[in-house]
Amino acid sequence: MSTISKHVNIFHWLLVGLTIFIFIASAGQLMTTQRIGSPAFLALWFIKVVVASLALAVPLMIGSRQKPFRHSQWTVICLWLIGGLSLLCSRFATPPLTVKMVGILKSPEQYVIQNVFIAWFMSTLLLLGHDQLQKILHRWSSKQRGRVLAAVVALHCLCTWIFHYDLFGFNAATSGTWFLLLFMLGDLIANLDLSRWQLSTKAWAFICLILWLATALAAWLKMNVIQYDPHNDFTKNLHYLYAIPPYQPIMLLTVLATALLFKQIHHSKVDQQHLVRLILLLNLLALPGLINKFLLPTWSWLAAIVIAIVTLAVVALLPVLIQRYARDWSWSFNKTAWQRRFKQVVAYWPVLTTWLILWLITAFSFALLWGNKRWTMVQWMVSKRDPIILVNVWIVFALVVILMAILNRWWLSSGIVIVLYLAWLVASVLKIQARNEPILPSDLSAMAAPKEMLGMVNPWVMGLALAVIVAILLVFIFIDCRVHSPRLRPLYRVVLAACACIYLGGFAWANHSQSLTFRYLQSISDTPYFYSQLRGARMNGTVLQFANNVDVVAMKRPSGYSAAAMHRIQRHYQQVAQQINQHRRFNDVSSQNLVFVLSESYADPRLLPNLKMTGGNPMEFYDQLAQHEQSGLMLSSGYGGGTANMEYQSLTGFSMANFSPTMPTPYSQLVPYQQHPFAINQLFNSSVAVHPFSANLYDRKTVFRKFGFQRFYHLDGGSRLTYKRHIDQSPRISDDSAYKETTLHLKGCHGRFIQLSTMQNHMPYQPAYYKQVKYHVNAPWIKSPEEANTIAAYAEGLHYTDTALKSWIAKLDQMKEPVTVVWYGDHLPGIYSGLSMGQNGVKMHETNYFIYQNPAAKKADSGAEQMPHKVVSPNEFPALAFNIMNVKVSPYLALLTQEAQEMPAMSTPINGTARNNAAHRGGIAFVNAEGKQTKLTKAQKHLLHDYQLVQYDLTAGHHYLQKAAFLTRVPQ
């Protein structure tokens, strides 16, 4: 090997090493550990710019190769397979739970090059068409091509620099014309005669060095744009963590100059293996999702070194293996051969016909679900949510494949499944009409009693349905006998059945956040809407919504669960209850009233970082009340939603954190199917629920009936609301009306429990709802006047809540009946899009709460011990209420009391996600009184285990403790 060739080889491997290094460094955000402007930071930035130039250099080098590629078709197919599989794995890789943030960025880019996938794909196409393209180009001389290309490059640079105009439609380096230009420039450089050039190699090298430094500076200036906003002064909206755009004239000139330098240094051929390796590097730069979970949120040098060694080995060996096992594939354009292949495809037209019929039925099914909006929604589903339709079709099609594997008759298999699909849709519509929800997996238990089910159907309807089914089946049997359809060998039938079963079986993990099925469904915007199954069916189709509910486990079985363990727990907490009750006055709640108030989206915006508010204090009365009553912050398990989950936790004492990630909405997934679910209202003489909104969401009608509420006041019939006033143009019933409704049901009552869930501050938050919005907000993370106006309108709503609360408390103070109020906000509104959940997870899940007693209650409960908590969980409210009411507790409430006294607040994970009513990653977040995430002591872990055993037994276990002696009876 010559000295020049050795140098070229060294440069190639140096470029490979630098690319792997900067790929790992960018994916792990290594630059954030360096001070901006430090030598290490500048070196990292310069290497990143050099590596980013690969998007230009690779197409250029492909064009500069003047020798035909060997086995180009085989090579490209291998590159596509490698790229497709790696991108698929990266697409569904698990992102880090928290991501290190810099400045005000919400989602820092971890790629090195913008649109790197396009650069990789276009490079493979150029390699594939290399020989044909060069034949076309070489019809003109190098001189002719040189003049044209020089003019194009000059005009491109001038128009971009001076007018910021894309003259040639390069579309920010995403169009085929851009990559074709690079290919032609590479071909031109390879054919240039540089002997007439007067510049020495050292001069060329110096020019290239200057150009590379200028390129690094230009890239920095382009990436760190300074913008002025009158609300936030000067702000940076881009940062060095973002991918570098290769579509920069200075970078193009630098790469061309560097190519000319190498042309002057040596005249060796462009090595095919080197080129393939560089294309693989472009593929690598599109895969940060494969490694960032090992490098974030904390950089690990050990992990980085291991990843670098593995990556280097793969990148080094793959081109060798591709060349070693290369095959000569010729894509013949012989007319006869293509006709034969076309006939082979056409022979499978029955398969395509079945698939098309299933697609049409699925699309039409949305018309059955949407009523008056049927055709508009069908058009919307077909044009905007076509992947959802396809998933429904593939599920049903998989059933056809399985039946085909059994019967080996395509038309008969298709007919049976199509008939069953139509019957499914009819049954879904009938169930929706009867119960306002589609068919769910829990309904399959009804198949055990077919006689009773069929007895509910009109005999004439049943007869007509059977006649239609028989007619359709006869048609498909006739077609199967008269029309040729594919027959499969036994091995193919087994393989197809296995593939179909694997596909369908994947939905058994549809709600496991680590599964490929979950990530794919997320990528096509499949939202299960567990809180409203009808909405889920309308948005996802009846088949996919059924599949969404297959993977639902209420709670994982805790270790040590058994009848003996539960009896031990019962005896232990009977003793704990007796100890607590020695200091309590009342045996029961028959003389007192308790009100739980869930104040929709109520959370003090002033607690958010760096937010400034002018125009007054929207929570003036709340602040005064909180100084005299037990108050603090509640750790919510939702952000921007999840109201029913907070309601569920406060009523039952169960924590969402203990449930399985596949149980995001107990109201609709658990309670309707429980025989005797427990709730705190069952300890009172009577109970009433008030919700000034629709009762259909979260299946509240069924839930409150199951819980034993005597009355439920809402807007969908049933017990009607008396007070329904709105504020100005707001579409929601005001809090003032909700409080008046509650007071109405308190008068003259003793031993009554009321659950009030308000609606006034529910989204959206529009300034037009109010005659005047007197508040103004400002924060560095607020990015637009619209966002600021939305927060200001929300603050105006808080002001109206504050005014209504002041009036209501004044009325309660005058009542003779003892009244205790547990008042809390359920979650923050989802309007703080500029805040990072990774950095501010706790703050974005903290709402306000207080426990108030009117004078009559304070007089009756004098002597009750205070249990002040700065941060609480909603499941602790029953224990806190009974404590301040001075009421003796059952063993279950003794457990909740001990949990409230000794445990930090607990919730589902509060960092890294803002999704509600959907499966989460699992795990429990614990927050102490200082608002910091913490870990449990050994004693706290033991208490948590007892708590989990009890919750499991009462919700998903054998119900050993489902008896009065544990839940409601006060031990003597």
N, C-alpha and C positions, 0 to 999 in steps of 0.2 A: 504494500500500500504506500503511495507517495506521501510526502510530507503535507501537501495541500489537502489530499483526501483525508489524512488523519485529522487535520485542523477542522475540516468540514464536519467530520464525524464527531469530534469533540464538541463543536458548536451545536450540532443536532442534539446530543445528549444533555448539554447544558440547558438548551431550551426546554427539553422534556422535564428536567429537574426543576427549573424555575416555574414552569407551568403547574406541575404537581404541588410545589410549595405554595404558590400564591392561591391556588384553588383551595387548598386546605386552610390557609390563613384567612381567606375571605369568608369561607363557610363558617369558620369559627370566630370571625370578627377579631382577629389578632390585632388589627390596627387600633382598636379601641383601648388596648393596653399600653399604647405608646402615646407620649405627649406630641401633639401636633407641632411639627417643625423640628422635632428631634431627628438626629441622623438615622435612627432605626425607622422612624415613621417615613422619612423621605425615601429611604431605600425601598421600603415596602411599596410605596406609591409608584416609584419608578418601575419596579418589577411588574407591578400590576398593569401599568400602561404598556410595557413591552409585550406582556402576555396577551393583552387585549388586541394587539396588532395581528395576532394569529388569524382573526376573522378576515383580514385583508391578505395576509401573506400566503395562506393555504391556497385560495383560488389562484393567486398570482403564480405560485410554484407549480400548480397543476398545468397552467397554461405554458409555463416555461419548459416543461418536459417535451422534447422534440422526438421522442421515441414512443411508439405505441405501447400502451399498457398491456401487460400479460394478464390473461384471465380477468379482464375488467368486470365482466358481468358477475362472475363468482365473487370477486372482491367486494363489489357494491352490495350484493345480496347479503354477504356476511356482515358488512358494516351496518346495513339496515336492521338485520336481526339483532346484532349486539346493541345498536342504538335503541331499537324498539323495546327490547327487554329491560335495558338499564333505565330508560325513561319511564317505563311502566312502574318499575320498582321504586324509582325516585318519586314518582307522582303519588304513590300510596305509602311512602315512608312516613314514620311517625315524627312530627316536628317536635322540637324541644318544648317542654312545658312552659318555660319562661325564656325569653330572649333578652340579651343585654341590649339596652337602648342607649342612644347617644342623643343629647339635646332633646328635641321634641318629636323625633321620628316615631311613627306608630309601627311601621313594618319595614325595617331596614333591609335593603336588597343584599342577598348573599351570593349573587352571581358576579362574575368578573366582566363579562361582555354582555351588552344588551343584544337581544335577539340572537343569542348564540345558537339556538336550535336551527334557525333558518340558515345561518352560516354553515353549520354542519351538513344539513340536508342538501343545500345547493352545491357544496363541495363534492358530495357523492354524485350528484347529477353531472357535474362538470367532468368528474373522473369517468363516468359511464359514457358520456358523449364526447370525450376528449379527441378521439381519432377523427370523427366526422367533422367536429368543429374546426380542427386544424386544417383539414382538407379544404374546407370552405374559405378559411382565412388566407391560406397560401395561394389563392387565386390572384391575390394582389401582392405586389412587392412590399418589402419591408419599408421602403421609403414612402410609398403611398399610405400604408397603414400608419406609419409613424406620424405623418402630417395630420391625418384625421384624429388620431388618438391624442396627440399633443394639444390640438385645438379643443377637443372635448374636455380634457383634464383642466386646461386653462380656463375655459368658460365655466366649468363646474366650480372651480375654486373662486373665481371672481364673483359669480352670481351668489354663491353661498356667503362669502365674506361681506360683500357690499350690499346686496339686496335681500339676503336671507331667503333666496328663492331657489326651488328645486327645478332647474331648467330641463333636465333630462328625465324626470320622473323616477329618480332612484329611490324615492320613498324611504328615506332614512335607512338605507342599506338593507331593505327588506324585499326589493324587487329583483327579478331575474336580470334586468338590464344592468344593474350594478355589478353583479357577479360576472356577467358576461364581459363587462368592461375590464374587470380585474384579470380575467382569463386572457383577454386580448393583449393587455399590457404585459402580462408574463410572457406570452408568445413573442411579442415584439422585442422585449429585452433579451430573450434567448437568441434572437437573430440579429441583434445590433452589433455593429463593428465599432469597438471602442478604441481602436488603434489611433484614430485621428484625434481623440480627446487629449487635451494637453495637461489635465490635472493628474497629479501623482496620486498614488494609493494613500499616502499620509494625508494629503489634502482632502481626498474623498472621505477618509475616516473622520477627520476633524469636522467636515460639513455634516456628516451623519450624526456625530455626537451632539453638535449644536441643535440639529433638527430634533433629535430625541429629547433633549432637555426642553426645547420649545413645545414639543408635543405633550410632555408631562405637565408643563405649566398650563398649556391651553386646556388640557383635560381637567385639571384642577379648577380652573376658572369656570369651565362649563358645568362642572358638577356641583359647584357651590355658589349657586345664583343667590344674590341678595335681592330681596323684595321689600318694598315699603308698604306698610298697612297702617292707616291712621289709628287703628285700635291697638295695634301691637308694635308700633314703631318698625324698626328694621328687623327682618326675620330671614332666616335661611330655610328654604323649602327643599333643598337637596343637600346631600352629604356625601363624603368620600366612601361610605359603605355601599353606595349604589353602584350598579354596573356601569362600566364605561361605554359610551356609544362609539362604535368604530367609524361612524359616518362623520368624519372630521377631515376637511381638506388637508390640514397640517399633518395628520396621521398618514393620509394617502401619500403625500409627497415624501414623508420620512421613510415609509416602507419602500417606495420606488427608489429613493436614493440608496437605501441599504441594499436593495436587490442589484443595483448597478455596481455598488462596491464589491459585492461577491462575484459579480460577472467579471469585474476587472481583476480580482484576485485569482480566480480559477475558472476553468472552462469545463469542469467535469459535468457529467450528466446528473439530472435530478433522480435520486434513488427512489424506486417505487415503494420499497419497504419503509423508507423514511416518510414519504408522503402519506401512506396509510396510517402511520403512527401519529402524524400531525392531525389527521382527520379524527382519529380516536381521541386526541387531546381536546379537540373542539367538542366532541361528544361528552368527554369528562367534565368540561366546564359547564355543562347543562345539568349536572347531577348533584347540586349541593345538598338536596334533601336526603341523600344516602348517608351523609356523614355528619351533618350538623348536630344531630342528637347526641353524638359522642363528644362534641366540642363545645356545646352550649348547655347551660348559661355560663359555665366556668371553663376557661381554656385549659386543656390538658396536653402537656408536651408529650407524655407517654402515648396517649391516644393518637396524637398527630404523627408521631414517628412510626407507629404500627401501621396507620392508614397509608402513610407515604411509602413504606416498604411494599405493602401489598399492592398499592396502585402502580408503583414503578414496575413490579414484576408482571402485572397484568398487561400494562401498556407495552412493555418490552417484548413479551412473548406472543401476544395476539397477532401482530403482523407476520411474525415468523410462521405461526401455525396456519394462518390464512394462506400464505404462499406455499407452505409445505403440503397442504392438502387441497391445493387448487384443482379445479375441474374446468375443462373446456366446454362451456355452454354456448351454444349458438342459437340465437333467437331467429329462427327462420321466418321469412315473410312469404314463404311459398303459399300460393293461393289454396291449393288442395289441402295442405296441412292445416291451414287456419279454418277451412270449411269443416274438416273432420273434428277439430277441437270445438267448433261452434255447435256441431250436432251433438257432441258429448254433453255440452252444457244444456242444450235444449232438451235432452232426454230427461232432465230432472225438472221439467216444468211443473209436474205435480207438487213438488216441494215448494217451489216459488208461489204457486197458486194458493196452497194452504196458508203460507206465511202472509200473503196479501189479504186473504179472507180474514185472518185473525187480526191483522192491522186495522182493517175497515171496521170490524166489530168493536175493537177496542176504542178507536176514535169515536165511533157512534155512541159508545157507552157513556161518554162524558155528557152527551146531550141528555141522556136519561137522568143524570145526576144534578144538572144545573137548572132545571125548570125553565123559567122565562128567559134566562140568559143562555139557553142551551147552544145555539149556533155561534154566538159570539165566543163562548168559552171553547167550543170545539176548534174554532179557527185559531184562538190563542194557544191552545194546547198543541195543535199541529205545527204552528209556526214558531212558538217560543219554548215549548216544553216537550219537543219531540223525543228526547232521550227517555223521558218518563214513559211515553207511549211504548217505546221500543222495549223497555224492561218488562212491562206488562205482557207484551207480545211474546218475548223470549221465554217468559215463565210458562205460558200456556203452550208454546211451541215445544218446549222441553218435555211436556207431558205427551205430546204427539209422538216425539222421538222414542220415549220409553214404551209407549203402546206399540209403535212400529217394531221395536226390538222384540216384543212378545209375539205379535201377530204376523209380522212380516207382510202386511198388506197396508199400503200407504193410505189409500182412499178410505178404507174402513176405519183405520186408526184416526184419520183426520175427522171423519164424520162423527165418531163417538166423542172425541174431545170437543169439537165445535158444538155439538148438542149439549154437552155438560157445561161448556162455557156460557152458552145462551141461558141455560137453566140457572147458572150461578148469577148472571146479571139480573134475571127476573127476581130471584130470591133476594138479591141485594136491595133492589128497588122496593120490594114488599117490606123488607125489614126496616128500611129507612122510613117508609111511610108509617110503620107501626111504632118504631122506637127511636127514630131519628139517629140511627147509626148503622153502618154497613155490617156485613158478616165479619166476625172476628174468630180467631182460633178457639176462644172459649165457647163459641156456639156449636162447635163440633160435638160437644157432649150430648146435644139434642138428638144426634143421629142414633144414640142408643135407644131412643124411644120413637121410632119412625111412625108407629100407629098413632100416637098422640099428635105428632107434628102434622101428619096428613089429615087428621081429623079436623084441623083448624082451617083447611082449605076447602073452598066451595067444590062440591063434587063435579059440577059442570066444568068448572075451570080445570080441575084435575083431568077430566076426560079429554078436554080439548088439548091440554098440554101433552098428554100421552099420545094423542093422534098426531100432533105435530112432530113429536120426537120420532115416532115410528116412520112417518113419511120421510123425514130428513135422512134417517138411517137407511131406508130403502133406496133412496136416491143415491147415496154414497156407495151402497153395495152394488147397485146397478153399474155405476161408473167404474167400480173396482173390477167388475167382471168384463166390461166391454172396452175399457181404456187401459192401455199399457201403463203400468207404474213400476218403479224400481223395486227389485227384490235384492235383499242383502244376504251375504254369506254370514254364517254363525259368528265368526270372529268380529266382523264389522258391527253386527247387531250388539254384541257384548260391549264393544268399545263405545258405540254411540250411546247405549244405555248408561254406561259408566259416566261418560261426559255429562249427560243430562242430569244424572243424579248428583254429580259433584256440583253442577251449577245450582240446582235447586237446594242442595244441602248447604250451600254458602249462606243462604238466608237465615240459617240457624245461628249465625254470628252477625246478623245485620245491625245489631245495636252494641256490638263490642267495638269500642273505639280503636282497638289495635288491629282489627280485621280488614282484609282487602275489600270485603263486601261493604262494610261501613264506609270506608273511604271513597269507594266508587259511588255509592248512593249519595254521599255528601257532594261529590263533584258534579252530579247532575241535578242538584238542588232538591233532593228528596227530603222533605221535612215531614216527619211522621204525624205531627199535630196530635200527640197523645191526649191533649186536653180537649180536642174536638175531633172525634173519629170521623164524623161526617165531612168536616172540612178536609181531613186527610184523604178521604176517598175521592172527593171532588178534585183535589189538587194532584193526587198521585195515582188515581185509578183504584178500583175495588181490589184487584188482584195484588198490586204492590202494597196497598195499605194493609191487606191481610198479612202479607209477608213481613211488613214492618212490625207486626204484633206477634210474630212467631217467636222471636228471640226476646222474651220478657221473663225475667226471673225476679221475683219480688225482693229476695234477700238471700245472700249466701249463708249457708249453714255455719254458724260459729263453732269453733272447736269445743268439744265437751258437752254438746247439747244432748240431753236425755231427760227422761221422766224424773230420774233421781236428782239430776242437777237442778231442775226447775222446782222440785219440792224443797230442795235445800235453799234455793233463792227465796221461796215463799216464806219459809220459817225465819230466815235471816232478816228479811225486811219487815216481817211482823214485829220482830224485836226492835228494829230501827224505828218503826212507826210508834211503838209504845214509848220509846225514849223521847221522840219528838212531841208526842201528844201530852206528855207530862207538863209541857209549857204552853199548851193551847187551851183555849176557853170553850169553844163551841164544838159540840159533837157532830153537827152537820150544818148545811147551808140553808136550812128551811126558813131562817129569819132574815137572810141577806140576799141581795141581788148582785150579780156579776155581769159586766158588759165587756166583751172583747171587741175592740175597734181596730180593724185593719184599715189604715188610712192609705189609700191608693197612691203609690209612687212618692210618699212623703219622706224626704231626706234633705237635711240642711245643705244647700249648695256651698255655703260659706266654709264648710269643712274640707272642700276640695283644694288641692295644692294651687297656690298662687292665684286664686280667683278673688277678684275685687268686685264689690257690689256697691252701687250708689243708688240713692233714691229712698233710703230708709231701711228699716229692718222688717222683712216680711214675716218674721216669726217672733214678734215682740211679746205677745201674750204667752206663747210657748216657753220662751226663755224665762219669763217671770214664774210660770207655773213649775218649771223644772227645778227651780231653786228651792221649792218648798215641798215637793213630792219626790218619791223615789223615781229616779230617771237615769237615763244614760243612752247608750248606743246598742242597737240590735244588729247582730251579724246575720245578714240575709244570705240565703243560698241562691239568689238570683240577681241578675242585673238587667234592668229594662223589661222584666217579665218574671213569671213564676209566682203570681199572686196566690193561686190555689195551694201551692206547696207550703207557703208560710201559714196560710189558714189551716191547712192540714196539721202541720207541726204544733201549732198553738192549741188546737182542739184535742189532739190525741196524746201529745207529749212524746211522740216518736220523732226521730231526727232523720231528715233526708240523707244525711251523710252515712247512715247505717245501711240504707237500702242499696241494692245492686244498681250499677250504672244503667242497666236496662229498665229501671223503674223510675223514670224521670217525673211521672205525674200520677201519684197514688189515687187522686180523686177519680180519674177515669180508668186507670189500669188495675187498681186493687180493691177499693172500697165497694164498688158495685157487685163484686163477686164474693165478698165476705159474708158469712152468715150473721155474725153478731159483732160488728166492729165497735170498739170502745171509743168514746169521746167524753170530754169533761162535762158536757151538758147533761149527761145521764145521772149526774150526782145531784141535780136540782129537781125541784117540784115540776117545773115547766121550762120550756126553752123555745126561743123564737130566733129565726135568722132573717136578716134584712140585707138585701143587695139591690140597690137601685139601678139595675141593668138586666140584661137577658140572663135567664137561668140555664140556657142550653150549654154555655161554655163550661167545661170541666165537669159536665154531668151533675151539676149541683142539686138538681131536683132529687135524683136518686141518692146522692151522698147524704143530704140532710134528712131524707126519709130513713136511710139506713142508720144514721146517728141518733135518730129518735126525736128530732125537732118536731114540735106540734104544729108550728106555722112557719112558712117561708114566704116572705114578702119580696116580690120582684116584678118585672115588667111583662112577663109572659103568662098572664092569667093567674089562676090559683088565688092565693091571698094577695089582694091588691094594695098597692102603696097609697097612702093618703096624701103625702107631700111629694111633689114632683117639680118644684121650681128650678129653673136654670139661671145661670148668671149671664146677663147680656146675651151674646150670640153663642155661648158655649153649648155644645151638643150633649153635655153630661148633666145629670141631676146634681144639684149643689150639695155640699157638705152640710149646709144649714138645714136643708130639707131632710137629709139623712139623719141628722141629730134630732130633729123634731119628730121624725118617725120613730126613733128609738125611745124618746121620752114618752111618747104616746103609749108604748107597750110596757113601760115601767110603772105607770101610775097605778097605785093600789095593789101592787104585787109584792110578794115575799117569796124568796126561794126561786127566783126566775133567773135564767141565763139567756143573754142575748148576744148573738154573733152579728156584728155589723161590718160589712165590707163596702167602703165608699167607692165612688167612681169619679168624683169631680176632677181629680188631677191625673186622670188617665190620658195617655197620648191620644192625638197629637197636641202639640202646644203651639198655638198660633196667636200672634198679637191681635188678630182680627176678632178673636173671641171676646175681647174686653173693650170697653169704651176708651179706656186709657191704660197704658202700661207705664208705670212711673219708675220702674227699676231699669238699671243699666249695668251690664256686667263686662268684665275685661279679664283676660287671662292669656298667658303666652301660648297656650295650646288651643285657643279658639282661633280657627282659621278663616272664618268668613263672617260678614255682618249677619247673614241668615242664622248661623249657629248662635251668635250672641243674642239675636232677637228671640230665638226659640227658648234659650235659658231665661231671658228676661220675662217672657210670657209665662214660663213655668213658675218663676218667683212670684208673679202676680197671682197665680192660682194658690200658692202657699199663703199669700196674704189673706185671701178670701177664706181659706181654711182656718187661719189664725183668728179671724174675726168671728167665724161661726163657732169655733171652739170656745172662745171667751164667753159668748152668749150662752152656749150649752152648759158650760161649767157653772155659770151664774144660776141657771134654772135647776141644775142638780143640787146646788147648795141649798136651795129652798125646799127641796123635797123631804118629806118625813121618813120615807122608806130608805133604809141603808143601801147605798149604791157604791160599788167599787168598779173602777174602769181601768182596764189594761189597754192602753192606747199605743199603737206602734205603726211605723211605716213599713210597707212590705218589701220595697226594693227601690233603688235609685231609678230615675227615668233614663231611658236609653238615648240620651241626647249629648253625652260627653264623649263624642267620637275622637276628640283630639287627645284624650288621656290614654296612656298605655295601661292595659290591664296587667301586664307583666310587672310593671313598677308600682302600680297603685291598686293592686287587687283588694287589699283590706279596705282602703278608703272608698272604693267603688262598690263595696258590699255592706257598708255601715249606714243604718238608718236610725231615726230617733224613736225613743219610747219613754213613756212614763206610766206610773200606776197611781191613780187618784182615788181618794175616798171623800165623799161628801160628809158634812158635819155629823149626820145621823150615823154613818158607818164608822167614823172615827170614834164617836162616843161609845158605840157598841163594841168596837174592837180595841179599845184602849188597853195598852199593855202588850200589844203584839210586837214581836221582835222584828226589827228592820233587817233586811237582807240586801244591802245596797250592792248593786252590780254596775260597774261602768260599761261593760260589754256583756250582753246576754245572747242566748240563742232563742228562737221562737218556741222551741219545745220546752223551755224552762218556765214559760208564763203560767201554766197551771200551778206549779209549785210556788212561784212567787206570789200569785194571787191568794192561794190558801194561807200562805204565811202571813201576809198583811191583813187578811180577814180573820186571823186567829182561829182557824178552823182545823180540827183534827184530821189526820190523813189516813188513808188506807195504805197497805204495803206498797202498792204501785206508786202512789203519790209520795211515799217516803223515799222510794228509789229516786224519783224525779227531784225531790228536795235535796237529797244528798248529792245528786249529780249537779244541781244548780249551785250548791255551796262549795263543792270541792273541784269541779272541772272548769277548765277554760271554755269559752264559747266555741262551738263546733259547727262546721258547715261542709258542704261539698267543696272541691277545689276552687279556690277563688282567684287563681292566677292563670292567665293564658287563654281564657275563653269567656265569651259573653252570651253563649247560647243558653236558652232556657227550654224546658219541656222536651229535651232531646238527650240521648245517652251521652254521658260524660266519661272521662277516663277512669273514674273511681278514685278512692282515697279520701282522707278526711283532713281538713284544715282546722287547726286549733289556734285561737287568738286570745291572748291574755288581756288583763285589764288596761294595759298600756297600749293596746291596739297593735301588738306585734305578734307575728306567728311564732308559736312555741311548740315544744314537745311535752309529752306526758311523763310524769313520774311513774314509778312502779305501782304505787297505790292507785293512782289515777287510771292506769291501764287495767288494773283489776276491776275497778268500778265500771269502766267502759265495757269490759267484757260481760259483766252482769247485765248491764243495760242492753247490750246487743243480744244477749240470750233471751231476755224478756221480749224485746221488740220482734225478734225472729219467731218466738213461740206464738205471739199474738197475731202475727200477720202471715207467716209462711210455714210455721211449724205445726205441731200437733195440738196446740191450744190447751196445754196442761194448766195454764194459769187463767183460762177464760172462765172465771168464776168470781162470784161476789166477794169471796173471802180474800182475794188478792186485789181486785180492781176497785171495789166500791165500799166494802165493809170496813169500818174502823175497828181494829182489834181492841178487845177489852183487857 
